[in-house]
Amino acid sequence: MKSLRLHKMVPVKLLFVNTEARMLEQKDYEIEFSIHTEGVAGMSEGAVSQNKGFQKINYMLNDIINESIVYAPEQTHLMEKYFADYDNNFFVIPMISETMLIECLHCKFNTIVDENTYVDFISLKDKVSNLGYTYLNDEHGDYDLPVDNTWIGEFPFWDRPWWERYDSTTFDNSGKDEIEQEVVIQDREEKQVDRLTTMVFDEIDKSIEASLGEPKSGEIVDLEELRKKKVKAKWKPTLV
């Protein structure tokens, strides 16, 4: 079976909440991923599918995930108390570890790519310690991650964890009861957050479909213009 493969390394800075040291710990990483497309009718269709996935992942790494604050569910109260008004993206994972981080990313990236495109590996290298991790998985859905959203709390604001949602978010939250849950969900609907967090993905799809009329194998579309008008996921649930 024929397949097209692309590799990309992206430098990413993350801020980890360290409650024991009472500080934000900065980590400088190099994140590399491999993306391939197979099972398509021709090279043109394959190039379109691969470009869409490639650009969406680059957008997530460069414009959403870079300079995010990484925390665990038990640290949510600190995020709401000290960082709710900051512009840094919120990045919540079930437990603080680099292996958990790249597994969540692997699942998220495979959620936002087309059905014929797949991210098979992600590697993460700490540029200071020179330690690296590589996560390999060729079956989407085979993850050691929570399968529903009760991991974040009893009354979650989304039905599925962020790594299983087709959007640009990397956070979840939960209310203290059903009333608060309903209020926040309604607020999200009124502000059309779900549409805003997929808007750039839609623009990427349109741009690539319009640009790749007769593409060359492996050709990558420059989406710098999209970056200039990107819409970042700024909405955070307001607890009432």
PAZAPA-4460 file (N, C-alpha, C; in steps of 0.05 Angstrom, whole numbers, plus 32768, in hexadecimal, padded with zeros to 4 digits):
% residues 240
    n_x    n_y    n_z   ca_x   ca_y   ca_z    c_x    c_y    c_z   seq   type   mol
   8011   7FE8   8000   8000   8000   8000   8012   8019   8000     1      M     A
   800B   802C   7FEE   801B   8044   7FED   8013   8057   8004     2      K     A
   8026   8066   800D   8021   807A   8022   8034   8091   8020     3      S     A
   802B   80A9   8028   803C   80C1   8029   8042   80C7   8046     4      L     A
   805B   80CD   804C   8063   80D2   8068   8071   80ED   806A     5      R     A
   806A   80FC   807F   8078   8115   8085   8081   8115   80A2     6      L     A
   8098   8121   80A7   80A2   8124   80C2   80A6   8142   80C7     7      H     A
   80A0   814A   80E0   80A4   8166   80E7   80AC   8168   8104     8      K     A
   80C0   8179   810A   80C8   817F   8125   80C0   819C   812C     9      M     A
   80B3   81A0   8142   80AA   81BA   814A   80B4   81C0   8167    10      V     A
   80C2   81D6   816B   80CA   81DE   8186   80B2   81E9   8195    11      P     A
   80AE   81E0   81AE   8097   81E7   81BE   80A0   81EC   81DB    12      V     A
   8097   8203   81E6   809B   8209   8202   8082   8204   8211    13      K     A
   8084   81F7   8228   806D   81F1   8239   8073   81FA   8256    14      L     A
   805E   8202   8264   8060   820A   8280   8051   81F5   8291    15      L     A
   805F   81E6   82A1   8052   81D2   82B2   804D   81DD   82CE    16      F     A
   8035   81D9   82D8   802E   81E1   82F3   803B   81CE   8307    17      V     A
   804D   81D8   8317   805B   81C8   832B   8052   81D2   8347    18      N     A
   803F   81C4   8352   8033   81CD   836C   8046   81C9   8383    19      T     A
   8058   81B5   8382   806A   81B1   8398   807F   81C7   839A    20      E     A
   8088   81D0   8383   809C   81E6   8383   808E   8202   8381    21      A     A
   8074   8202   837E   8064   821B   837C   806F   822C   8366    22      R     A
   8070   8221   834E   807B   822F   8337   8071   8224   831D    23      M     A
   8075   8233   8307   8071   8229   82ED   808C   8220   82E2    24      L     A
   808E   8208   82DA   80A7   81FD   82D0   80A7   81FC   82B2    25      E     A
   80B9   820C   82A6   80BA   820D   8288   80CA   81F5   827D    26      Q     A
   80BF   81E9   8268   80CC   81D3   825A   80CF   81DB   823D    27      K     A
   80E7   81D8   8232   80EC   81DD   8216   80EE   81C2   8207    28      D     A
   80DB   81BD   81F5   80DA   81A3   81E8   80DE   81A6   81CA    29      Y     A
   80E5   8190   81BE   80E3   818C   81A1   80CF   8175   819D    30      E     A
   80B9   817C   8190   80A4   8167   818A   80A5   8160   816D    31      I     A
   80A9   8147   8167   80AA   813E   814B   8093   812B   8147    32      E     A
   8086   812C   812F   8071   8119   8129   8074   810F   810C    33      F     A
   8069   80F8   8107   8069   80EC   80ED   804C   80E9   80E4    34      S     A
   8046   80F2   80CC   802A   80F1   80C3   802B   80E3   80A7    35      I     A
   8018   80D0   80A3   8018   80C3   8089   7FFB   80BF   8080    36      H     A
   7FF8   80BC   8066   7FDE   80B9   8059   7FDE   80A0   8048    37      T     A
   7FC9   8090   8049   7FC7   8078   8039   7FAA   8072   8034    38      E     A
   7FA5   8060   8020   7F8A   8058   801B   7F79   806C   800B    39      G     A
   7F86   807F   7FFD   7F78   8094   7FEE   7F79   808C   7FD0    40      V     A
   7F67   8099   7FC1   7F64   8092   7FA5   7F7C   8099   7F94    41      A     A
   7F89   80B0   7F9A   7FA0   80B9   7F8A   7FB2   80CB   7F9A    42      G     A
   7FC8   80D4   7F8D   7FDB   80E5   7F9B   7FCF   8100   7FA2    43      M     A
   7FBE   810A   7F91   7FB1   8124   7F96   7FA0   8124   7FAF    44      S     A
   7F8F   810F   7FB1   7F7F   810D   7FC9   7F8F   8108   7FE2    45      E     A
   7FA5   80F9   7FDF   7FB7   80F4   7FF5   7FC5   810D   7FFE    46      G     A
   7FCE   811D   7FEB   7FDC   8136   7FF2   7FC9   8149   8001    47      A     A
   7FB0   814A   7FF8   7F9C   815C   8006   7F98   8153   8022    48      V     A
   7F93   8139   8026   7F8E   812E   8041   7FA6   8132   8053    49      S     A
   7FBE   812D   8049   7FD6   812F   8059   7FDC   814C   8061    50      Q     A
   7FD8   815E   804D   7FDD   817A   8053   7FCA   8185   8068    51      N     A
   7FB1   817D   8066   7F9D   8186   807B   7FA6   817E   8096    52      K     A
   7FAD   8165   809A   7FB6   815B   80B4   7FD0   8168   80BD    53      G     A
   7FE3   816B   80AB   7FFD   8176   80B1   7FFA   8193   80BB    54      F     A
   7FEA   81A3   80AD   7FE7   81BF   80B5   7FD7   81C2   80CE    55      Q     A
   7FC3   81B1   80D3   7FB4   81B2   80EC   7FC5   81AC   8104    56      K     A
   7FD7   8198   8101   7FE9   8191   8117   7FFD   81A7   811C    57      I     A
   8008   81B2   8107   801A   81C9   810A   800D   81E1   8117    58      N     A
   7FF4   81E6   8110   7FE5   81FC   811D   7FE2   81F6   813A    59      Y     A
   7FDB   81DE   8142   7FD7   81D7   815E   7FF1   81DB   816D    60      M     A
   8007   81D1   8162   8021   81D3   8171   802B   81EF   8173    61      L     A
   802A   81FE   815D   8035   8219   815D   8024   822E   8169    62      N     A
   800A   822D   8164   7FF8   8243   816B   7FE6   823D   8184    63      D     A
   7FE3   8224   818B   7FD2   821D   81A2   7FE3   8212   81B9    64      I     A
   7FF2   81FD   81B4   8000   81EF   81C9   8019   81FD   81D3    65      I     A
   8028   820A   81C1   8040   8218   81CA   803A   822D   81DF    66      N     A
   8049   822C   81F5   8046   823E   820C   802D   8239   821C    67      E     A
   8022   8221   8219   800B   8219   822A   8014   8214   8247    68      S     A
   8000   8216   8259   8004   820E   8275   7FF9   81F2   8278    69      I     A
   800A   81DF   8280   8002   81C3   8282   7FFC   81BD   82A0    70      V     A
   7FE6   81B0   82A5   7FDD   81AA   82C0   7FCC   8191   82C1    71      Y     A
   7FC8   8187   82D9   7FB7   816F   82DD   7F9C   8178   82E9    72      A     A
   7F87   8167   82E8   7F6D   816F   82F2   7F6D   817A   830F    73      P     A
   7F7D   816F   8320   7F7E   8178   833C   7F8A   8194   833F    74      E     A
   7F95   819E   832A   7FA1   81B9   832A   7F8F   81CE   831D    75      Q     A
   7F76   81C6   8315   7F64   81D8   8307   7F5E   81F1   8317    76      T     A
   7F5B   81EE   8332   7F54   8205   8342   7F6A   821A   8342    77      H     A
   7F83   8211   833F   7F99   8224   833D   7F98   8233   8322    78      L     A
   7F91   8225   830D   7F8F   8231   82F3   7F79   8247   82F3    79      M     A
   7F62   8240   82FF   7F4C   8253   8300   7F52   826B   8312    80      E     A
   7F62   8267   8327   7F68   827C   833A   7F7D   828F   8330    81      K     A
   7F92   8284   8323   7FA9   8294   831D   7FAD   829A   82FF    82      Y     A
   7FA2   8289   82ED   7FA8   828C   82D1   7F90   8290   82BE    83      F     A
   7F78   8293   82CA   7F60   8296   82B9   7F61   82AD   82A6    84      A     A
   7F6F   82C3   82AE   7F70   82DB   829D   7F89   82DC   828B    85      D     A
   7F99   82C7   828C   7FB1   82C6   827B   7FAA   82BC   825F    86      Y     A
   7FBB   82C3   824C   7FB6   82BA   8230   7FC2   829F   822A    87      D     A
   7FD1   8293   823C   7FDC   8279   8237   7FC6   8264   8234    88      N     A
   7FCA   8252   8221   7FB7   823C   821D   7FB9   8229   8235    89      N     A
   7FA1   821E   823C   7FA0   820A   8251   7FA3   81EE   8245    90      F     A
   7FB4   81DD   8252   7FB9   81C2   8247   7FB8   81AF   825F    91      F     A
   7FA1   81A1   8262   7F9D   8190   8278   7FA0   8173   8270    92      V     A
   7FAE   8163   8280   7FB2   8147   827A   7FAD   8137   8294    93      I     A
   7FA5   811D   8291   7F9E   810E   82A9   7FB3   810D   82BF    94      P     A
   7FCC   810C   82B8   7FE2   810D   82CB   7FFA   811A   82BE    95      M     A
   800A   8127   82CE   8021   8136   82C3   8038   8122   82BE    96      I     A
   803C   811C   82A4   8053   810C   829C   8056   8111   827E    97      S     A
   806E   810E   8274   8074   8113   8258   8068   80FD   8246    98      E     A
   8066   80E4   8251   805A   80CF   8241   803C   80D4   823E    99      T     A
   802F   80DE   8253   8013   80E4   8251   800F   80FB   823E   100      M     A
   8021   810F   823F   801F   8126   822D   801E   811D   820F   101      L     A
   8032   810C   8207   8033   8106   81EB   801E   80F2   81E3   102      I     A
   8013   80E2   81F6   7FFD   80D0   81EF   7FE4   80E0   81EA   103      E     A
   7FDF   80F5   81FA   7FC8   8107   81F5   7FCB   8115   81DA   104      C     A
   7FE3   811E   81D4   7FE8   812C   81BA   7FE4   8118   81A3   105      L     A
   7FED   8100   81A6   7FEA   80EC   8190   7FCD   80E8   818A   106      H     A
   7FBD   80E5   819F   7FA0   80E1   819C   7F93   80F9   818F   107      C     A
   7F9A   8111   8199   7F8E   812A   818F   7F94   812D   8171   108      K     A
   7FAD   8129   816A   7FB5   812D   814E   7FA7   811A   813B   109      F     A
   7FA3   8102   8144   7F94   80EF   8134   7F76   80F4   8133   110      N     A
   7F6D   8104   8146   7F50   810C   8146   7F4B   8122   8131   111      T     A
   7F5F   8133   812D   7F5A   814A   811B   7F63   8146   80FE   112      I     A
   7F70   812F   80F8   7F78   8129   80DC   7F61   811A   80CE   113      V     A
   7F63   8119   80B3   7F4F   810A   80A4   7F51   80EC   80A9   114      D     A
   7F3C   80DE   80A0   7F3B   80C1   80A5   7F51   80B2   8097   115      E     A
   7F5C   80BC   8081   7F71   80AF   8072   7F8D   80B6   807B   116      N     A
   7F8F   80C8   808E   7FA9   80D2   8098   7FAD   80CA   80B5   117      T     A
   7FC6   80C3   80BC   7FCA   80BA   80D8   7FE6   80C3   80E2   118      Y     A
   7FE6   80CA   80FB   8000   80D0   8109   8008   80B7   8118   119      V     A
   801E   80AB   810F   8025   8092   811C   8038   8095   8133   120      D     A
   804A   80AA   8132   805B   80AD   8149   805F   80CB   8150   121      F     A
   8063   80D0   816A   806A   80EA   8174   8083   80E6   8186   122      I     A
   8097   80F7   8182   80AD   80F6   8195   80AF   8111   81A3   123      S     A
   80B8   8111   81BB   80BB   8129   81CB   80D7   8128   81D8   124      L     A
   80E6   813E   81D3   8101   8140   81DE   8104   8159   81EF   125      K     A
   810D   8155   8208   8113   816B   821A   812E   8177   8211   126      D     A
   812E   8190   8208   8146   819C   81FE   815B   81A2   8213   127      K     A
   8153   81A3   822D   8165   81A8   8242   8173   818F   824C   128      V     A
   8162   817A   8252   816D   8161   825C   8176   814E   8246   129      S     A
   816D   8153   822D   8173   8142   8216   8166   8127   8219   130      N     A
   8152   8124   822A   8142   810B   822C   812C   810D   8218   131      L     A
   8126   80F6   820C   8110   80F5   81F8   80FE   80DE   81FC   132      G     A
   80E5   80E1   81F2   80D1   80CC   81F3   80C5   80C9   81D7   133      Y     A
   80C0   80B1   81CF   80B2   80AC   81B5   8099   809B   81BA   134      T     A
   8083   80A4   81B0   806A   8095   81B3   8061   808B   8198   135      Y     A
   805F   8070   8196   8057   8063   817D   803C   8056   8181   136      L     A
   802A   805A   816E   8010   804E   816F   8004   804F   8153   137      N     A
   7FFE   8037   8147   7FF3   8037   812C   7FD5   8030   812C   138      D     A
   7FC8   8032   8144   7FAB   802C   8145   7F9E   8043   8155   139      E     A
   7F8F   8053   8147   7F81   8069   8154   7F6B   805E   8166   140      H     A
   7F6A   8067   817E   7F57   805D   8192   7F63   804A   81A6   141      G     A
   7F7C   8041   81A1   7F89   802F   81B4   7F9C   803F   81C6   142      D     A
   7F8F   804D   81DA   7F9D   805E   81EC   7F97   8057   8209   143      Y     A
   7FAA   805D   821A   7FA6   805A   8237   7F9D   8075   8242   144      D     A
   7F87   807F   8237   7F7C   8099   823F   7F5F   8095   8248   145      L     A
   7F55   80A7   8259   7F38   80A6   8260   7F26   80A6   8248   146      P     A
   7F12   8095   8248   7F00   8093   8231   7EE7   80A5   8234   147      V     A
   7EE2   80B0   824B   7ECD   80C3   824E   7ED8   80DB   825E   148      D     A
   7EC7   80EF   8262   7ED2   8108   826E   7ECE   810A   828C   149      N     A
   7EC7   80F4   8299   7EC6   80F6   82B6   7EE1   80F7   82C4   150      T     A
   7EF6   80F4   82B4   7F11   80F7   82BF   7F16   8113   82C9   151      W     A
   7F08   8127   82BD   7F0C   8143   82C5   7EF9   814B   82DB   152      I     A
   7EE4   813B   82E1   7ED1   8141   82F6   7EB6   8134   82F0   153      G     A
   7EA5   8136   8304   7E8B   8128   8302   7E78   8135   82EE   154      E     A
   7E7B   8150   82EA   7E69   815F   82D8   7E79   816D   82C2   155      F     A
   7E84   815E   82AF   7E96   816A   829A   7E86   817C   8287   156      P     A
   7E94   818F   827C   7E88   81A2   8269   7E88   8198   824C   157      F     A
   7E96   8182   8247   7E96   8175   822D   7E91   8157   8231   158      W     A
   7E85   814A   821D   7E7F   812E   821F   7E99   811D   821C   159      D     A
   7EAB   8127   820C   7EC4   8118   8207   7EDC   8128   820F   160      R     A
   7EF2   811A   8216   7F0B   8128   821C   7F15   8138   8204   161      P     A
   7F26   814C   8209   7F2F   815E   81F4   7F3E   814F   81DE   162      W     A
   7F4C   813A   81E6   7F5C   812B   81D2   7F4B   811B   81BF   163      W     A
   7F31   8119   81C4   7F1F   810B   81B2   7F0B   811E   81A4   164      E     A
   7F10   8138   81A7   7EFF   814C   819A   7F0C   8159   8182   165      R     A
   7EFD   815D   816D   7F07   816A   8155   7F05   8188   8159   166      Y     A
   7F19   8193   8167   7F1A   81B0   816C   7F36   81B6   8174   167      D     A
   7F3B   81CF   817A   7F57   81D8   8181   7F5B   81DB   819F   168      S     A
   7F49   81CF   81B0   7F4C   81D2   81CD   7F5D   81BC   81D8   169      T     A
   7F6A   81C2   81EF   7F7A   81AF   81FE   7F72   81B0   821C   170      T     A
   7F5A   81B8   8222   7F52   81B9   823E   7F36   81AE   8241   171      F     A
   7F30   81A7   825A   7F16   819E   8263   7F11   81AA   827F   172      D     A
   7EF8   81A9   8287   7EF1   81B2   82A2   7ED7   81A6   82AA   173      N     A
   7ED0   81A9   82C3   7EB8   819D   82CE   7EAB   81B0   82E2   174      S     A
   7E90   81AF   82E3   7E82   81BF   82F6   7E7F   81B1   8311   175      G     A
   7E76   81C0   8325   7E72   81B5   8340   7E58   81A5   8342   176      K     A
   7E45   81AB   832F   7E2C   819D   832F   7E1F   819F   8313   177      D     A
   7E07   8193   8310   7DFB   8193   82F5   7DF2   81AF   82ED   178      E     A
   7DEB   81C0   8300   7DE2   81DB   82F9   7DF9   81EB   82ED   179      I     A
   7E11   81EA   82F9   7E28   81F8   82EF   7E30   81EC   82D4   180      E     A
   7E2E   81D2   82D1   7E35   81C4   82B8   7E23   81CF   82A1   181      Q     A
   7E09   81D1   82A6   7DF6   81DA   8292   7DFB   81F8   828B   182      E     A
   7E02   8208   829F   7E07   8225   829A   7E1F   8228   8288   183      V     A
   7E34   821A   828E   7E4D   821D   827E   7E49   8212   8262   184      V     A
   7E3C   81FC   825F   7E37   81F1   8244   7E26   8204   8234   185      I     A
   7E12   8210   8240   7E01   8224   8232   7E12   823D   822A   186      Q     A
   7E23   8245   823C   7E35   825C   8236   7E47   8256   821E   187      D     A
   7E51   823D   821D   7E62   8235   8206   7E52   8235   81EC   188      R     A
   7E39   822C   81ED   7E28   822C   81D5   7E21   8248   81CC   189      E     A
   7E1B   825A   81DF   7E14   8275   81D8   7E2B   8284   81CB   190      E     A
   7E43   827E   81D4   7E5B   828B   81CA   7E66   827D   81B1   191      K     A
   7E59   8267   81A9   7E61   8258   8191   7E7E   824F   8193   192      Q     A
   7E86   8246   81AA   7EA2   823E   81AE   7EA9   8226   819D   193      V     A
   7E98   8213   8199   7E9E   81FC   8189   7EA5   8204   816C   194      D     A
   7E97   8218   8162   7E9C   8221   8147   7EB7   8230   8146   195      R     A
   7EBC   8240   815A   7ED5   824F   815B   7EEE   823D   815D   196      L     A
   7EEB   8227   816B   7F02   8216   8170   7F07   8203   8158   197      T     A
   7EF6   8204   8144   7EFB   81F5   812B   7EFE   8207   8113   198      T     A
   7EFD   8221   8117   7EFD   8234   8100   7F17   8232   80F0   199      M     A
   7F2E   8231   80FE   7F47   8230   80F0   7F4A   8215   80E0   200      V     A
   7F40   81FF   80EC   7F40   81E6   80DE   7F30   81E8   80C4   201      F     A
   7F19   81F5   80C5   7F09   81F8   80AD   7F17   8209   8098   202      D     A
   7F25   821E   80A1   7F34   822F   808F   7F4C   8220   8082   203      E     A
   7F58   820F   8092   7F6E   81FE   8087   7F63   81EC   8071   204      I     A
   7F4D   81DF   8076   7F41   81CD   8062   7F3B   81DC   8048   205      D     A
   7F2E   81F3   804B   7F27   8203   8033   7F3F   820C   8024   206      K     A
   7F54   8215   8032   7F6C   821F   8025   7F7A   8209   8016   207      S     A
   7F7D   81F2   8022   7F8B   81DC   8015   7F7B   81D1   7FFD   208      I     A
   7F61   81CE   8000   7F51   81C4   7FEA   7F52   81D7   7FD2   209      E     A
   7F54   81F2   7FD8   7F56   8205   7FC3   7F72   8207   7FB6   210      A     A
   7F86   8201   7FC6   7FA2   8204   7FBD   7FAD   81EC   7FAF   211      S     A
   7FA4   81D4   7FB6   7FB0   81BC   7FAB   7F9F   81B1   7F94   212      L     A
   7FA0   81C0   7F7E   7F92   81B7   7F66   7FA1   81A0   7F59   213      G     A
   7FBB   81A4   7F54   7FCC   818F   7F49   7FE5   818E   7F59   214      E     A
   7FE4   8184   7F72   7FFA   8185   7F84   8010   8171   7F7D   215      P     A
   8028   8177   7F85   803E   8165   7F83   803F   8153   7F9C   216      K     A
   8049   813B   7F9A   804A   8129   7FB0   805A   8135   7FC7   217      S     A
   804D   8136   7FDF   805B   8140   7FF7   805B   815E   7FF9   218      G     A
   804E   816D   7FE6   804E   818A   7FE7   803F   8194   7FFF   219      E     A
   804A   81A8   800D   803D   81B4   8024   8035   81D0   801F   220      I     A
   801C   81D6   8026   8011   81F1   8021   801A   8204   8038   221      V     A
   8023   821C   8031   802A   8230   8045   8011   823E   804E   222      D     A
   800B   823C   8068   7FF3   8248   8073   7FF9   8260   8085   223      L     A
   800D   826F   807D   8014   8287   808D   7FFD   829B   808F   224      E     A
   7FEE   829D   8079   7FD8   82B0   8079   7FC2   82A7   808D   225      E     A
   7FBF   828D   8090   7FAC   8283   80A4   7FB5   828A   80C0   226      L     A
   7FCF   8289   80C5   7FD9   828F   80E0   7FD2   82AC   80E7   227      R     A
   7FD3   82BE   80D3   7FCE   82DA   80D9   7FB1   82DF   80E1   228      K     A
   7F9F   82CE   80D9   7F83   82D2   80E0   7F78   82BB   80F1   229      K     A
   7F8A   82AD   80FF   7F82   8296   810F   7F70   829F   8126   230      K     A
   7F5F   828D   812F   7F4E   8291   8146   7F56   827D   815B   231      V     A
   7F61   8286   8171   7F6B   8275   8186   7F55   826F   819A   232      K     A
   7F56   8257   81A6   7F41   824F   81B9   7F46   825E   81D4   233      A     A
   7F39   8275   81D7   7F3D   8285   81EF   7F28   8280   8204   234      K     A
   7F11   8274   81FC   7EFB   8271   820F   7F02   825E   8225   235      W     A
   7EFE   8265   823E   7F01   8253   8254   7EE7   8254   8264   236      K     A
   7EDD   823D   826E   7EC4   823D   827D   7EC6   824F   8295   237      P     A
   7EB1   825F   8299   7EAF   8270   82B0   7E9E   8262   82C5   238      T     A
   7EA9   825C   82DC   7E9A   824E   82F0   7E8A   8262   8300   239      L     A
   7E6F   825B   8303   7E5D   826D   8310   7E51   8260   8329   240      V     A
***
